[in-house]
Amino acid sequence: NLGPAFKLNGLYIERDIAPAPIRLHQLYYLAGVLAQLNMTDCHAVKTPMELAFKPDADSPPFADTTRYASLLGSMNYVVYTRPDIAIAVSILCRFTDKLTENHRKAAKR
């Protein structure tokens, strides 16, 4: 018996002694992703995506598809513990072939 698990595939498991909920989080993974993207000073927002997000054809193209795909891949992994961002990630994944600056801004939100 190795005792109760506290980490499984990058998911941290916290248990309270009270009759209790189990809490899963990826704080260390998210901190690493934010550091990699130079976003350690970012601020939280109430919604993961603007309510009426529509890709703007007049927005300038965003050429760094590798960085965008990396960001979306990281966000897709975080969906396990943050289901509130699942729809936003799904919508942004639809536009990986025709990226604009608006997509980058929406993904960084």
All heavy atoms as an XYZ file, in Angstrom:
856
protein
N       0.841     -1.178      0.000
C       0.000      0.000      0.000
C       0.889      1.244      0.000
O       1.686      1.448      0.905
C      -0.926     -0.037      1.200
C      -1.905      1.103      1.210
O      -1.976      1.894      0.268
N      -2.664      1.191      2.267
N       0.743      2.083     -0.973
C       1.526      3.305     -1.078
C       0.823      4.508     -0.465
O       1.313      5.621     -0.546
C       1.839      3.588     -2.546
C       2.666      2.524     -3.261
C       2.799      2.857     -4.728
C       4.014      2.379     -2.611
N      -0.353      4.298      0.106
C      -1.094      5.403      0.696
C      -1.948      6.088     -0.343
O      -1.985      5.707     -1.510
N      -2.637      7.118      0.072
C      -3.504      7.823     -0.874
C      -2.696      8.564     -1.938
O      -1.625      9.094     -1.668
C      -4.279      8.802      0.001
C      -3.587      8.843      1.301
C      -2.723      7.642      1.419
N      -3.242      8.593     -3.129
C      -2.579      9.297     -4.233
C      -2.696     10.801     -4.020
O      -3.679     11.299     -3.508
C      -3.223      8.913     -5.549
N      -1.644     11.520     -4.419
C      -1.707     12.982     -4.363
C      -1.438     13.606     -5.715
O      -1.694     14.780     -5.927
C      -0.748     13.547     -3.309
C       0.697     13.386     -3.651
C       1.376     14.403     -4.300
C       1.381     12.229     -3.352
C       2.710     14.269     -4.631
C       2.720     12.084     -3.671
C       3.379     13.101     -4.312
N      -0.945     12.815     -6.658
C      -0.692     13.323     -8.006
C      -0.912     12.176     -8.984
O      -0.438     11.074     -8.776
C       0.734     13.844     -8.118
C       1.055     14.446     -9.458
C       2.473     14.977     -9.505
C       2.797     15.535    -10.864
N       4.183     15.956    -10.974
N      -1.643     12.466    -10.052
C      -1.923     11.461    -11.052
C      -1.955     12.137    -12.416
O      -2.820     12.978    -12.679
C      -3.268     10.777    -10.761
C      -3.740      9.748    -11.772
C      -2.829      8.530    -11.742
C      -5.165      9.343    -11.467
N      -1.001     11.820    -13.268
C      -0.930     12.400    -14.618
C      -0.988     13.922    -14.618
O      -1.662     14.536    -15.429
C      -2.042     11.852    -15.504
C      -1.846     10.395    -15.832
O      -0.742      9.880    -15.740
N      -2.910      9.729    -16.204
N      -0.308     14.550    -13.685
C      -0.281     16.003    -13.628
C      -1.451     16.627    -12.894
O      -1.482     17.826    -12.695
N      -2.420     15.823    -12.499
C      -3.545     16.314    -11.703
C      -3.200     16.142    -10.229
O      -2.868     15.050     -9.794
C      -4.830     15.538    -12.009
C      -5.380     15.639    -13.417
C      -6.535     14.669    -13.600
C      -5.841     17.042    -13.706
N      -3.280     17.215     -9.474
C      -3.029     17.139     -8.041
C      -4.334     16.866     -7.324
O      -5.371     17.454     -7.643
C      -2.389     18.432     -7.533
C      -0.943     18.529     -7.937
C      -0.585     18.981     -9.187
C       0.063     18.128     -7.064
C       0.738     19.046     -9.578
C       1.391     18.188     -7.445
C       1.720     18.652     -8.696
O       3.038     18.708     -9.075
N      -4.296     15.971     -6.362
C      -5.484     15.552     -5.632
C      -5.339     16.016     -4.192
O      -4.371     15.688     -3.512
C      -5.630     14.017     -5.666
C      -5.645     13.534     -7.116
C      -6.864     13.578     -4.903
C      -5.443     12.046     -7.263
N      -6.307     16.797     -3.735
C      -6.309     17.263     -2.353
C      -7.550     16.727     -1.661
O      -8.648     16.784     -2.210
C      -6.309     18.791     -2.289
C      -5.038     19.413     -2.772
C      -5.066     20.927     -2.678
O      -6.115     21.499     -2.328
O      -4.031     21.532     -2.971
N      -7.361     16.217     -0.462
C      -8.481     15.699      0.324
C      -8.557     16.457      1.631
O      -7.544     16.712      2.267
C      -8.261     14.228      0.639
C      -8.285     13.332     -0.563
C      -7.972     11.889     -0.138
N      -8.001     10.993     -1.243
C      -6.981     10.793     -2.063
N      -5.862     11.422     -1.891
N      -7.083      9.958     -3.069
N      -9.771     16.775      2.047
C      -9.979     17.358      3.365
C     -10.252     16.226      4.345
O     -10.723     15.155      3.968
C     -11.169     18.322      3.364
C     -10.858     19.606      2.620
O      -9.671     19.964      2.556
O     -11.797     20.244      2.118
N      -9.987     16.488      5.609
C     -10.247     15.466      6.619
C     -11.750     15.378      6.897
O     -12.267     14.324      7.207
C      -9.456     15.784      7.909
C      -7.983     15.671      7.591
C      -9.857     14.865      9.028
C      -7.059     16.035      8.706
N     -12.456     16.462      6.761
C     -13.905     16.456      6.967
C     -14.559     15.526      5.952
O     -13.932     15.111      4.993
C     -14.424     17.877      6.804
N     -15.813     15.194      6.126
C     -16.475     14.291      5.182
C     -16.523     14.937      3.819
O     -17.365     15.760      3.557
C     -17.867     14.128      5.740
C     -18.035     15.244      6.692
C     -16.683     15.697      7.106
N     -15.780     14.532      2.977
C     -15.223     15.493      2.168
C     -15.071     15.383      0.730
O     -14.823     14.349      0.192
C     -13.866     15.553      2.662
N     -15.070     16.577      0.253
C     -14.838     16.647     -1.172
C     -13.372     16.392     -1.503
O     -12.494     16.674     -0.706
C     -15.211     18.080     -1.506
C     -15.047     18.832     -0.247
C     -15.280     17.863      0.859
N     -13.205     15.892     -2.659
C     -11.856     15.749     -3.196
C     -11.700     16.864     -4.211
O     -12.572     17.112     -5.034
C     -11.660     14.379     -3.861
C     -11.736     13.289     -2.800
C     -10.351     14.331     -4.612
C     -11.646     11.898     -3.361
N     -10.585     17.553     -4.144
C     -10.341     18.682     -5.046
C      -9.218     18.315     -6.002
O      -8.146     17.881     -5.577
C      -9.958     19.905     -4.214
C      -9.733     21.119     -5.048
C      -9.474     22.340     -4.159
N      -9.073     23.431     -5.001
C      -7.929     24.060     -4.904
N      -7.072     23.755     -3.968
N      -7.630     25.023     -5.728
N      -9.466     18.495     -7.289
C      -8.445     18.286     -8.318
C      -8.003     19.642     -8.834
O      -8.823     20.534     -9.038
C      -9.011     17.479     -9.488
C      -9.534     16.086     -9.185
C     -10.161     15.493    -10.426
C      -8.429     15.199     -8.677
N      -6.710     19.794     -9.042
C      -6.236     21.044     -9.629
C      -4.968     20.811    -10.436
O      -4.315     19.784    -10.315
C      -6.009     22.119     -8.552
C      -4.880     21.835     -7.616
N      -3.577     22.126     -7.915
C      -4.871     21.288     -6.379
C      -2.806     21.778     -6.903
N      -3.567     21.261     -5.965
N      -4.648     21.798    -11.255
C      -3.454     21.774    -12.101
C      -2.701     23.088    -11.960
O      -2.196     23.632    -12.930
C      -3.860     21.544    -13.558
C      -4.488     20.205    -13.821
C      -4.991     20.100    -15.239
O      -5.757     20.940    -15.687
N      -4.571     19.074    -15.942
N      -2.603     23.599    -10.757
C      -1.992     24.910    -10.535
C      -0.561     24.983    -11.054
O      -0.174     25.966    -11.681
C      -2.027     25.264     -9.049
C      -3.417     25.433     -8.437
C      -3.310     25.699     -6.952
C      -4.164     26.544     -9.125
N       0.225     23.955    -10.810
C       1.628     23.988    -11.226
C       1.756     23.897    -12.744
O       2.607     24.541    -13.338
C       2.409     22.864    -10.537
C       2.310     22.960     -9.041
C       1.598     22.022     -8.309
C       2.899     24.019     -8.354
C       1.485     22.128     -6.936
C       2.798     24.127     -6.979
C       2.091     23.183     -6.276
O       1.972     23.291     -4.924
N       0.893     23.110    -13.363
C       0.891     23.020    -14.826
C       0.514     24.370    -15.424
O       1.160     24.859    -16.350
C      -0.079     21.930    -15.276
C      -0.203     21.832    -16.778
C       0.802     21.228    -17.527
C      -1.300     22.352    -17.438
C       0.704     21.143    -18.908
C      -1.410     22.268    -18.816
C      -0.401     21.667    -19.541
O      -0.495     21.596    -20.900
N      -0.538     24.991    -14.892
C      -0.977     26.292    -15.409
C       0.089     27.358    -15.208
O       0.299     28.199    -16.085
C      -2.276     26.715    -14.727
C      -3.514     25.954    -15.170
C      -4.696     26.303    -14.288
C      -3.819     26.235    -16.614
N       0.764     27.334    -14.074
C       1.840     28.302    -13.836
C       2.947     28.131    -14.872
O       3.499     29.117    -15.378
C       2.383     28.146    -12.425
N       3.256     26.898    -15.223
C       4.273     26.641    -16.245
C       3.846     27.121    -17.616
O       4.640     27.687    -18.370
N       2.587     26.892    -17.964
C       2.065     27.350    -19.258
C       2.095     28.865    -19.330
O       2.523     29.456    -20.330
C       0.632     26.820    -19.497
C      -0.005     27.483    -20.703
C       0.644     25.313    -19.659
N       1.656     29.533    -18.259
C       1.671     30.999    -18.245
C       3.091     31.544    -18.352
O       3.328     32.538    -19.037
C       0.978     31.524    -16.979
C      -0.531     31.300    -16.923
C      -1.065     31.734    -15.575
C      -1.230     32.023    -18.041
N       4.039     30.905    -17.692
C       5.434     31.346    -17.776
C       5.975     31.160    -19.196
O       6.671     32.029    -19.721
C       6.287     30.575    -16.777
N       5.632     30.048    -19.817
C       6.096     29.769    -21.182
C       5.548     30.795    -22.171
O       6.215     31.154    -23.134
C       5.657     28.364    -21.580
C       6.101     27.930    -22.945
C       5.587     26.536    -23.288
O       4.694     26.009    -22.648
N       6.159     25.964    -24.323
N       4.347     31.287    -21.922
C       3.708     32.245    -22.826
C       3.917     33.692    -22.400
O       3.294     34.603    -22.948
C       2.206     31.956    -22.914
C       1.839     30.604    -23.501
C       0.370     30.327    -23.324
C       2.232     30.538    -24.965
N       4.780     33.919    -21.417
C       5.056     35.262    -20.889
C       3.777     35.951    -20.416
O       3.546     37.126    -20.697
C       5.773     36.127    -21.922
C       7.104     35.551    -22.319
O       7.811     35.005    -21.481
N       7.443     35.648    -23.583
N       2.942     35.222    -19.706
C       1.665     35.752    -19.220
C       1.559     35.658    -17.697
O       0.455     35.573    -17.161
C       0.502     34.992    -19.865
C       0.359     35.213    -21.336
S      -1.014     34.269    -22.052
C      -2.406     34.920    -21.172
N       2.667     35.681    -16.994
C       2.608     35.524    -15.539
C       1.949     36.706    -14.842
O       1.488     36.571    -13.711
C       4.018     35.313    -14.958
O       4.861     36.370    -15.400
C       4.593     33.969    -15.390
N       1.866     37.851    -15.491
C       1.234     39.025    -14.892
C      -0.193     39.237    -15.398
O      -0.746     40.321    -15.245
C       2.054     40.284    -15.189
C       3.423     40.233    -14.540
O       3.545     39.587    -13.485
O       4.357     40.827    -15.093
N      -0.799     38.215    -15.982
C      -2.149     38.380    -16.531
C      -3.189     38.471    -15.414
O      -2.934     38.091    -14.280
C      -2.480     37.245    -17.483
S      -2.608     35.652    -16.687
N      -4.346     38.966    -15.754
C      -5.427     39.140    -14.794
C      -6.588     38.222    -15.158
O      -6.841     37.950    -16.332
C      -5.908     40.598    -14.783
C      -4.814     41.563    -14.457
N      -4.316     41.703    -13.191
C      -4.102     42.404    -15.224
C      -3.360     42.608    -13.196
N      -3.198     43.048    -14.435
N      -7.329     37.789    -14.160
C      -8.472     36.906    -14.379
C      -9.639     37.687    -14.989
O      -9.783     38.884    -14.772
C      -8.898     36.284    -13.065
N     -10.443     36.991    -15.750
C     -11.675     37.559    -16.303
C     -12.840     36.665    -15.874
O     -12.654     35.509    -15.530
C     -11.627     37.674    -17.846
C     -10.605     38.685    -18.295
C     -11.354     36.340    -18.482
N     -14.044     37.222    -15.906
C     -15.210     36.464    -15.440
C     -15.695     35.430    -16.443
O     -16.251     34.417    -16.075
C     -16.343     37.418    -15.094
C     -16.027     38.255    -13.892
C     -17.214     39.071    -13.464
C     -16.788     39.910    -12.284
N     -17.852     40.186    -11.371
N     -15.509     35.689    -17.728
C     -15.948     34.748    -18.751
C     -14.751     34.320    -19.591
O     -13.875     35.124    -19.883
C     -17.007     35.383    -19.677
O     -16.451     36.544    -20.290
C     -18.262     35.760    -18.907
N     -14.694     33.049    -19.982
C     -13.539     32.579    -20.751
C     -13.488     33.093    -22.187
O     -12.466     33.017    -22.839
C     -13.673     31.066    -20.719
C     -15.079     30.804    -20.415
C     -15.590     31.975    -19.641
N     -14.621     33.620    -22.688
C     -14.661     34.129    -24.063
C     -15.708     35.233    -24.126
O     -16.682     35.211    -23.380
C     -15.024     32.998    -25.021
C     -15.070     33.403    -26.467
S     -15.357     31.993    -27.553
C     -13.695     31.712    -28.102
N     -15.484     36.182    -25.010
C     -16.489     37.225    -25.202
C     -17.794     36.573    -25.654
O     -17.787     35.608    -26.415
C     -16.015     38.229    -26.240
C     -14.829     39.038    -25.782
C     -14.347     39.996    -26.855
O     -15.106     40.265    -27.811
O     -13.215     40.463    -26.724
N     -18.898     37.104    -25.195
C     -20.193     36.476    -25.468
C     -20.523     36.396    -26.949
O     -21.078     35.420    -27.414
C     -21.302     37.231    -24.724
C     -21.204     37.152    -23.207
C     -22.289     37.986    -22.563
C     -21.291     35.717    -22.747
N     -20.184     37.394    -27.707
C     -20.525     37.403    -29.130
C     -19.251     37.329    -29.975
O     -19.097     38.078    -30.929
C     -21.321     38.655    -29.459
N     -18.359     36.405    -29.653
C     -17.105     36.294    -30.405
C     -17.391     35.842    -31.828
O     -18.022     34.829    -32.066
C     -16.150     35.304    -29.743
C     -14.925     35.041    -30.561
C     -13.907     35.968    -30.607
C     -14.794     33.878    -31.295
C     -12.773     35.743    -31.369
C     -13.661     33.642    -32.057
C     -12.653     34.571    -32.091
N     -16.934     36.642    -32.752
C     -17.010     36.280    -34.164
C     -15.675     36.639    -34.781
O     -15.169     37.730    -34.587
C     -18.125     37.045    -34.859
C     -19.465     36.701    -34.290
C     -20.553     36.883    -35.271
C     -21.783     36.429    -34.540
N     -22.925     36.302    -35.165
N     -15.082     35.726    -35.515
C     -13.822     36.054    -36.163
C     -14.015     37.176    -37.167
O     -14.937     37.141    -37.964
C     -13.403     34.757    -36.832
C     -14.612     33.928    -36.894
C     -15.548     34.389    -35.819
N     -13.176     38.151    -37.068
C     -13.277     39.326    -37.935
C     -12.381     39.137    -39.153
O     -11.182     38.934    -39.027
C     -12.857     40.569    -37.144
C     -13.116     41.854    -37.887
O     -13.769     41.808    -38.944
O     -12.668     42.898    -37.402
N     -12.971     39.209    -40.326
C     -12.198     39.030    -41.560
C     -11.216     40.175    -41.772
O     -10.214     40.025    -42.467
C     -13.137     38.910    -42.750
N     -11.473     41.332    -41.165
C     -10.593     42.480    -41.333
C      -9.401     42.456    -40.390
O      -8.496     43.275    -40.502
C     -11.378     43.776    -41.093
C     -12.483     43.962    -42.130
O     -12.333     43.415    -43.240
O     -13.474     44.632    -41.815
N      -9.402     41.528    -39.457
C      -8.294     41.430    -38.512
C      -7.046     40.932    -39.233
O      -7.126     40.071    -40.114
C      -8.676     40.455    -37.393
O      -7.621     40.326    -36.471
N      -5.875     41.447    -38.865
C      -4.651     40.993    -39.535
C      -4.367     39.522    -39.239
O      -4.702     39.034    -38.168
C      -3.557     41.894    -38.955
C      -4.123     42.459    -37.714
C      -5.601     42.464    -37.859
N      -3.770     38.812    -40.182
C      -3.476     37.393    -39.958
C      -2.425     37.208    -38.869
O      -1.577     38.065    -38.647
C      -2.963     36.901    -41.302
C      -2.627     38.108    -42.082
C      -3.373     39.264    -41.495
N      -2.517     36.092    -38.191
C      -1.552     35.737    -37.154
C      -0.747     34.564    -37.681
O      -1.278     33.482    -37.939
C      -2.282     35.375    -35.857
C      -1.371     35.050    -34.716
C      -0.543     36.014    -34.185
C      -1.347     33.784    -34.171
C       0.295     35.723    -33.131
C      -0.515     33.486    -33.115
C       0.304     34.463    -32.593
N       0.545     34.764    -37.863
C       1.364     33.790    -38.580
C       1.926     32.673    -37.705
O       2.285     31.622    -38.214
C       2.514     34.504    -39.275
N       2.009     32.873    -36.399
C       2.661     31.885    -35.534
C       1.689     30.767    -35.153
O       1.197     30.693    -34.032
C       3.214     32.576    -34.287
C       4.198     31.707    -33.539
O       4.375     30.538    -33.930
O       4.780     32.192    -32.559
N       1.415     29.881    -36.099
C       0.446     28.815    -35.865
C       0.937     27.811    -34.828
O       0.137     27.229    -34.111
C       0.117     28.080    -37.173
O       1.320     27.571    -37.724
C      -0.556     29.007    -38.160
N       2.235     27.614    -34.738
C       2.785     26.661    -33.771
C       2.507     27.109    -32.343
O       2.087     26.310    -31.507
C       4.301     26.499    -33.986
O       4.532     26.107    -35.333
C       4.874     25.469    -33.044
N       2.722     28.367    -32.085
C       2.474     28.883    -30.730
C       0.979     28.831    -30.393
O       0.590     28.489    -29.282
C       2.994     30.306    -30.626
C       2.934     30.848    -29.243
C       3.659     32.156    -29.156
N       3.467     32.721    -27.846
C       4.286     33.544    -27.273
N       5.370     33.914    -27.903
N       4.045     34.011    -26.085
N       0.133     29.151    -31.358
C      -1.314     29.090    -31.153
C      -1.751     27.651    -30.872
O      -2.529     27.388    -29.950
C      -2.025     29.641    -32.389
C      -3.525     29.695    -32.287
C      -4.157     30.737    -31.611
C      -4.317     28.718    -32.876
C      -5.546     30.801    -31.532
C      -5.699     28.778    -32.808
C      -6.302     29.814    -32.130
O      -7.666     29.870    -32.052
N      -1.250     26.709    -31.657
C      -1.603     25.303    -31.458
C      -1.106     24.800    -30.100
O      -1.792     24.028    -29.428
C      -1.019     24.453    -32.578
N       0.065     25.252    -29.685
C       0.593     24.877    -28.374
C      -0.299     25.406    -27.254
O      -0.597     24.704    -26.291
C       2.014     25.410    -28.220
O       2.495     25.173    -26.927
N      -0.729     26.641    -27.394
C      -1.617     27.235    -26.397
C      -2.937     26.470    -26.333
O      -3.419     26.139    -25.247
C      -1.869     28.706    -26.726
C      -2.905     29.436    -25.874
C      -2.513     29.423    -24.410
C      -3.068     30.861    -26.370
N      -3.520     26.164    -27.484
C      -4.785     25.429    -27.490
C      -4.623     24.013    -26.951
O      -5.503     23.502    -26.257
C      -5.375     25.386    -28.892
C      -5.939     26.699    -29.403
C      -6.522     26.511    -30.795
C      -6.973     27.261    -28.472
N      -3.506     23.376    -27.246
C      -3.244     22.051    -26.695
C      -3.144     22.086    -25.182
O      -3.685     21.223    -24.483
N      -2.467     23.097    -24.651
C      -2.367     23.257    -23.202
C      -3.737     23.508    -22.588
O      -4.086     22.945    -21.552
C      -1.435     24.419    -22.858
O      -0.141     24.179    -23.345
N      -4.527     24.345    -23.240
C      -5.865     24.638    -22.728
C      -6.758     23.399    -22.809
O      -7.584     23.164    -21.926
C      -6.481     25.789    -23.510
C      -5.827     27.111    -23.202
S      -6.283     28.500    -24.271
C      -8.011     28.345    -24.495
N      -6.585     22.600    -23.836
C      -7.368     21.377    -23.978
C      -7.067     20.406    -22.835
O      -7.948     19.703    -22.357
C      -7.069     20.733    -25.330
C      -8.224     19.946    -25.857
O      -9.315     19.985    -25.316
N      -7.989     19.229    -26.931
N      -5.832     20.365    -22.394
C      -5.449     19.507    -21.261
C      -6.054     20.029    -19.957
O      -6.441     19.263    -19.084
C      -3.928     19.435    -21.164
C      -3.442     18.529    -20.069
C      -3.633     17.155    -20.144
C      -2.798     19.040    -18.953
C      -3.196     16.320    -19.143
C      -2.349     18.216    -17.950
C      -2.553     16.849    -18.050
O      -2.110     16.028    -17.048
N      -6.182     21.333    -19.819
C      -6.705     21.945    -18.601
C      -8.219     21.751    -18.484
O      -8.775     21.834    -17.390
C      -6.327     23.452    -18.569
C      -6.996     24.179    -17.429
C      -4.821     23.596    -18.476
N      -8.890     21.427    -19.569
C     -10.344     21.249    -19.550
C     -10.768     20.186    -18.532
O     -11.864     20.240    -17.993
C     -10.859     20.917    -20.971
C     -12.273     20.390    -20.967
C     -10.766     22.142    -21.842
N      -9.888     19.237    -18.215
C     -10.232     18.196    -17.230
C     -10.606     18.787    -15.877
O     -11.493     18.278    -15.202
C      -9.075     17.214    -17.041
C      -8.785     16.396    -18.262
C      -7.551     16.473    -18.896
C      -9.752     15.556    -18.802
C      -7.289     15.723    -20.020
C      -9.495     14.804    -19.936
C      -8.262     14.893    -20.531
O      -8.005     14.165    -21.649
N      -9.922     19.837    -15.478
C     -10.218     20.445    -14.181
C     -10.926     21.784    -14.316
O     -11.315     22.375    -13.314
C      -8.929     20.648    -13.361
O      -7.995     21.418    -14.102
C      -8.317     19.315    -12.983
N     -11.072     22.283    -15.526
C     -11.764     23.557    -15.762
C     -12.774     23.384    -16.891
O     -12.587     23.876    -17.999
C     -10.747     24.637    -16.148
C      -9.733     25.022    -15.108
C     -10.363     25.855    -14.001
N     -11.188     26.935    -14.493
C     -10.746     28.159    -14.781
N      -9.489     28.469    -14.610
N     -11.580     29.076    -15.206
N     -13.877     22.686    -16.628
C     -14.853     22.471    -17.707
C     -15.508     23.760    -18.201
O     -16.085     23.778    -19.277
C     -15.881     21.527    -17.070
C     -15.699     21.663    -15.612
C     -14.271     22.045    -15.397
N     -15.380     24.843    -17.446
C     -15.965     26.115    -17.865
C     -15.306     26.690    -19.114
O     -15.892     27.515    -19.803
C     -15.919     27.133    -16.723
C     -14.521     27.370    -16.206
O     -13.740     26.402    -16.114
O     -14.201     28.516    -15.872
N     -14.098     26.251    -19.440
C     -13.425     26.768    -20.634
C     -13.568     25.841    -21.840
O     -13.064     26.134    -22.907
C     -11.933     27.060    -20.375
C     -11.147     25.776    -20.133
C     -11.753     28.062    -19.246
C      -9.651     25.968    -20.136
N     -14.285     24.727    -21.687
C     -14.377     23.726    -22.756
C     -14.977     24.289    -24.038
O     -14.467     24.023    -25.130
C     -15.179     22.520    -22.276
N     -16.038     25.056    -23.935
C     -16.682     25.606    -25.136
C     -15.750     26.593    -25.840
O     -15.618     26.571    -27.066
C     -18.018     26.285    -24.767
C     -18.986     25.259    -24.202
C     -18.618     27.005    -25.966
C     -19.383     24.171    -25.161
N     -15.092     27.449    -25.066
C     -14.176     28.431    -25.660
C     -13.034     27.722    -26.396
O     -12.680     28.099    -27.517
C     -13.622     29.357    -24.578
N     -12.471     26.685    -25.800
C     -11.386     25.941    -26.442
C     -11.893     25.274    -27.711
O     -11.238     25.313    -28.759
C     -10.789     24.903    -25.470
C      -9.792     24.010    -26.175
C     -10.132     25.600    -24.290
N     -13.074     24.697    -27.642
C     -13.655     24.034    -28.816
C     -13.860     25.017    -29.966
O     -13.534     24.720    -31.115
C     -14.983     23.391    -28.428
O     -15.627     22.874    -29.547
N     -14.380     26.184    -29.664
C     -14.613     27.189    -30.707
C     -13.290     27.647    -31.315
O     -13.156     27.754    -32.539
C     -15.411     28.375    -30.139
C     -16.849     27.934    -29.853
C     -15.391     29.565    -31.100
C     -17.670     28.933    -29.074
N     -12.296     27.904    -30.488
C     -11.006     28.381    -31.003
C     -10.278     27.316    -31.806
O      -9.538     27.639    -32.735
C     -10.135     28.873    -29.847
C     -10.632     30.148    -29.177
C      -9.793     30.457    -27.944
C     -10.610     31.309    -30.152
N     -10.487     26.050    -31.491
C      -9.841     24.969    -32.252
C     -10.367     24.871    -33.682
O      -9.699     24.326    -34.550
C     -10.037     23.637    -31.538
S      -8.968     23.424    -30.102
N     -11.514     25.434    -33.936
C     -12.087     25.384    -35.290
C     -11.345     26.270    -36.282
O     -11.505     26.127    -37.485
C     -13.548     25.836    -35.256
C     -14.424     24.956    -34.441
C     -15.816     25.515    -34.367
N     -16.563     24.827    -33.320
C     -17.735     25.227    -32.881
N     -18.316     26.292    -33.397
N     -18.343     24.557    -31.927
N     -10.563     27.209    -35.772
C      -9.953     28.214    -36.639
C      -8.441     28.064    -36.772
O      -7.759     29.027    -37.062
C     -10.274     29.609    -36.101
C     -11.739     29.900    -36.053
C     -12.417     29.862    -34.855
C     -12.436     30.193    -37.209
C     -13.771     30.122    -34.804
C     -13.794     30.449    -37.172
C     -14.459     30.410    -35.960
N      -7.908     26.870    -36.591
C      -6.458     26.722    -36.639
C      -5.880     26.906    -38.038
O      -4.691     27.136    -38.185
C      -6.033     25.346    -36.096
O      -6.735     24.333    -36.803
C      -6.309     25.233    -34.618
N      -6.698     26.839    -39.072
C      -6.163     27.005    -40.424
C      -6.214     28.451    -40.927
O      -5.460     28.821    -41.819
C      -6.891     26.085    -41.406
C      -8.376     26.356    -41.463
O      -8.919     26.896    -40.489
O      -8.999     26.027    -42.487
N      -7.076     29.292    -40.350
C      -7.198     30.687    -40.786
C      -7.111     31.612    -39.579
O      -8.091     32.242    -39.190
C      -8.526     30.900    -41.511
C      -8.660     30.096    -42.776
C     -10.000     30.306    -43.404
C     -10.142     29.403    -44.623
N     -11.473     29.482    -45.195
N      -5.945     31.682    -39.016
C      -5.769     32.465    -37.785
C      -5.688     33.950    -38.065
O      -5.080     34.383    -39.037
C      -4.478     32.052    -37.087
C      -4.439     30.641    -36.554
C      -3.093     30.378    -35.918
C      -5.528     30.430    -35.547
N      -6.307     34.712    -37.177
C      -6.175     36.160    -37.206
C      -5.754     36.626    -35.817
O      -5.715     35.846    -34.868
C      -7.508     36.844    -37.589
O      -8.458     36.613    -36.555
C      -8.040     36.343    -38.920
N      -5.451     37.882    -35.724
C      -5.052     38.467    -34.439
C      -6.192     38.354    -33.422
O      -5.945     38.204    -32.220
C      -4.651     39.934    -34.657
C      -3.952     40.559    -33.495
C      -2.615     39.912    -33.152
O      -1.959     39.336    -34.025
O      -2.244     39.991    -31.964
N      -7.433     38.397    -33.870
C      -8.572     38.238    -32.959
C      -8.593     36.856    -32.306
O      -8.961     36.715    -31.152
C      -9.894     38.472    -33.696
C     -10.135     39.929    -33.970
O      -9.461     40.791    -33.430
N     -11.096     40.200    -34.824
N      -8.193     35.839    -33.052
C      -8.134     34.486    -32.480
C      -7.069     34.421    -31.391
O      -7.279     33.808    -30.347
C      -7.828     33.454    -33.569
C      -8.911     33.325    -34.584
N      -8.772     33.815    -35.845
C     -10.151     32.805    -34.500
C      -9.883     33.568    -36.522
N     -10.741     32.957    -35.723
N      -5.929     35.037    -31.640
C      -4.862     35.040    -30.634
C      -5.330     35.734    -29.359
O      -5.126     35.251    -28.267
C      -3.602     35.723    -31.168
C      -2.431     35.659    -30.190
C      -1.341     36.635    -30.557
N      -1.771     38.018    -30.494
C      -1.831     38.744    -29.373
N      -1.509     38.211    -28.227
N      -2.216     39.998    -29.411
N      -5.983     36.877    -29.519
C      -6.487     37.608    -28.346
C      -7.509     36.798    -27.589
O      -7.519     36.765    -26.360
C      -7.077     38.952    -28.778
C      -6.052     39.958    -29.216
C      -6.729     41.239    -29.673
C      -5.729     42.214    -30.240
N      -6.391     43.417    -30.781
N      -8.400     36.129    -28.316
C      -9.432     35.313    -27.668
C      -8.806     34.128    -26.935
O      -9.228     33.772    -25.837
C     -10.434     34.826    -28.688
N      -7.781     33.530    -27.514
C      -7.121     32.393    -26.866
C      -6.369     32.833    -25.613
O      -6.360     32.119    -24.606
C      -6.160     31.716    -27.848
N      -5.774     33.990    -25.647
C      -5.047     34.480    -24.471
C      -5.985     34.930    -23.377
O      -5.607     35.021    -22.223
C      -4.108     35.613    -24.848
C      -2.845     35.110    -25.506
C      -1.835     36.203    -25.583
C      -0.468     35.625    -25.459
N       0.559     36.633    -25.331
N      -7.224     35.210    -23.721
C      -8.202     35.612    -22.705
C      -8.426     34.458    -21.777
O      -8.565     34.528    -20.609
C      -9.497     36.030    -23.387
C     -10.529     36.496    -22.413
C     -11.797     36.896    -23.120
N     -12.837     37.039    -22.157
C     -13.485     38.156    -21.919
N     -13.222     39.212    -22.626
N     -14.424     38.225    -21.021
